[in-house]
Amino acid sequence: MKFHNITKDDMLNGDGLRVVLWVSGCSHYCEDCQNKITWDPNVGIDFDEKAKQEIFDELEKDYIKGITFSGGDPLYSSNVQDVLALAKQIRQDFPNKDIWLYTGYTLAQLLQDDSELGILRREVLKTIDVLVDGEFEKDKADQNAHWVGSTNQNIIRNPL
């Protein structure tokens, strides 16, 4: 998995102060996406032990409420296994921190996909606390909406 950035003390991508992992790779290609640079799965920094430690160092801080996976799309085919492993380890090592995940897929799409990849994506959903689903839709953009870019997107607590 590749990533573009690890944001610290973020207040825009979930509830409370968070650490955000911006992964590479997305196949939704939403018009007016603010993160087009993250679409290509081959661009970015290799996610390694150093990057993981950077995230864990942030999660150690009492005032950090949790982690948000964003991008790109954390559920993009080349990200799913690494995101799943990382989310499981965070759940184990930091049980009091919450996990948010942004994806262009809707929950309905994720629940209907019975492929091997779809099953892995649902395993990720079992490890997270909040799913923000749906593609960004330019005609439904709302700068006043909390934690979403467009009104078609949903904030789903405990998706599975």
C-alpha positions as CSV (number, residue, x, y, z in Angstrom):
1,M,0.0,0.0,0.0
2,K,1.1,3.5,-0.7
3,F,0.0,6.7,1.0
4,H,0.4,10.4,0.5
5,N,0.2,11.8,4.0
6,I,-0.4,11.3,7.7
7,T,-2.2,14.2,9.1
8,K,-1.9,15.0,12.8
9,D,-4.4,16.8,15.1
10,D,-7.0,16.8,12.3
11,M,-10.5,18.1,13.2
12,L,-12.1,17.9,9.7
13,N,-12.2,14.1,9.1
14,G,-14.2,12.7,12.0
15,D,-15.1,13.6,15.5
16,G,-12.4,15.0,17.8
17,L,-8.7,15.4,17.2
18,R,-7.5,12.6,14.9
19,V,-4.7,11.2,13.0
20,V,-5.6,10.6,9.3
21,L,-3.9,8.2,6.9
22,W,-4.4,9.4,3.3
23,V,-3.9,6.2,1.1
24,S,-3.2,6.1,-2.6
25,G,-5.6,4.4,-5.1
26,C,-9.2,5.2,-6.0
27,S,-11.3,4.1,-8.9
28,H,-14.3,6.4,-8.4
29,Y,-12.8,9.5,-10.1
30,C,-15.4,11.9,-8.6
31,E,-15.7,15.2,-10.4
32,D,-14.1,18.0,-8.5
33,C,-12.5,15.6,-6.0
34,Q,-10.2,17.5,-3.7
35,N,-7.7,14.6,-3.6
36,K,-7.1,13.7,-7.2
37,I,-3.5,13.3,-6.5
38,T,-4.4,10.2,-4.5
39,W,-6.2,8.4,-7.3
40,D,-3.1,6.6,-8.7
41,P,-2.2,3.6,-6.5
42,N,1.4,3.7,-7.7
43,V,2.1,7.3,-6.5
44,G,3.0,8.1,-2.9
45,I,5.1,6.7,-0.1
46,D,5.3,3.0,0.7
47,F,3.5,2.2,3.9
48,D,6.1,0.7,6.2
49,E,6.9,0.1,9.8
50,K,8.1,3.7,10.2
51,A,4.8,5.1,8.9
52,K,2.9,2.7,11.2
53,Q,5.0,3.8,14.2
54,E,4.2,7.4,13.3
55,I,0.5,6.7,13.5
56,F,0.9,4.7,16.7
57,D,2.9,7.5,18.3
58,E,-0.1,9.8,17.6
59,L,-2.6,7.3,18.9
60,E,-0.6,7.1,22.2
61,K,-1.6,10.7,22.9
62,D,-4.5,11.0,25.3
63,Y,-6.1,13.9,23.4
64,I,-6.2,12.0,20.1
65,K,-9.7,10.4,19.7
66,G,-8.8,8.0,16.9
67,I,-7.7,7.4,13.4
68,T,-9.4,8.1,10.1
69,F,-8.6,6.2,6.9
70,S,-9.1,8.4,3.8
71,G,-7.5,8.9,0.5
72,G,-7.9,7.8,-2.3
73,D,-10.1,5.0,-1.1
74,P,-9.0,2.8,1.8
75,L,-11.2,0.0,0.2
76,Y,-9.5,0.2,-3.2
77,S,-8.4,-3.2,-4.2
78,S,-4.7,-2.7,-3.4
79,N,-5.4,-1.2,0.0
80,V,-7.9,-3.5,1.6
81,Q,-5.6,-6.1,3.1
82,D,-3.2,-3.6,4.5
83,V,-6.0,-1.4,5.9
84,L,-7.6,-4.5,7.4
85,A,-4.3,-5.5,9.1
86,L,-3.7,-2.0,10.4
87,A,-7.2,-1.5,11.6
88,K,-7.1,-4.9,13.5
89,Q,-3.8,-3.9,15.2
90,I,-5.1,-0.5,16.1
91,R,-8.3,-2.1,17.5
92,Q,-6.1,-4.5,19.6
93,D,-3.5,-2.0,20.7
94,F,-5.7,1.1,21.2
95,P,-9.2,-0.3,22.2
96,N,-10.3,3.2,23.4
97,K,-9.6,4.9,20.1
98,D,-12.2,5.0,17.4
99,I,-11.7,4.2,13.7
100,W,-13.4,6.2,10.9
101,L,-13.1,5.2,7.2
102,Y,-14.1,7.2,4.1
103,T,-15.0,5.3,0.9
104,G,-16.7,6.1,-2.4
105,Y,-18.6,2.8,-2.1
106,T,-22.0,2.9,-0.5
107,L,-22.7,0.5,2.3
108,A,-25.3,-1.2,0.1
109,Q,-22.7,-1.8,-2.6
110,L,-20.3,-3.3,0.0
111,L,-22.9,-5.6,1.4
112,Q,-23.9,-6.9,-2.0
113,D,-20.4,-7.7,-3.2
114,D,-19.8,-11.5,-2.6
115,S,-16.5,-11.6,-4.4
116,E,-13.3,-12.3,-2.5
117,L,-12.5,-8.6,-2.5
118,G,-16.1,-7.8,-1.2
119,I,-15.6,-10.3,1.7
120,L,-12.3,-8.6,2.6
121,R,-14.0,-5.2,2.5
122,R,-16.7,-6.4,4.9
123,E,-14.0,-7.6,7.2
124,V,-12.6,-4.1,7.3
125,L,-16.2,-2.8,8.1
126,K,-16.2,-5.1,11.1
127,T,-13.2,-3.4,12.6
128,I,-14.3,0.2,12.2
129,D,-16.6,2.4,14.3
130,V,-17.8,4.9,11.6
131,L,-18.1,4.5,7.8
132,V,-18.5,7.6,5.7
133,D,-19.9,6.2,2.4
134,G,-20.7,7.3,-1.1
135,E,-18.9,9.1,-3.9
136,F,-18.5,12.9,-3.7
137,E,-21.2,14.4,-6.0
138,K,-20.5,17.9,-7.2
139,D,-24.1,18.9,-7.6
140,K,-24.8,17.9,-4.0
141,A,-21.7,19.6,-2.5
142,D,-22.4,21.2,0.9
143,Q,-19.6,23.1,2.6
144,N,-21.7,23.3,5.8
145,A,-22.2,19.5,6.1
146,H,-20.3,17.9,8.9
147,W,-17.7,15.4,7.9
148,V,-19.0,14.9,4.3
149,G,-18.4,16.7,1.1
150,S,-21.8,16.2,-0.5
151,T,-25.2,15.5,1.0
152,N,-25.6,12.0,-0.6
153,Q,-22.8,10.7,1.6
154,N,-23.8,9.0,4.9
155,I,-22.1,8.8,8.3
156,I,-22.8,5.3,9.5
157,R,-21.9,4.2,13.0
158,N,-21.0,0.6,13.5
159,P,-21.6,-0.4,9.9
160,L,-21.4,-4.2,10.7
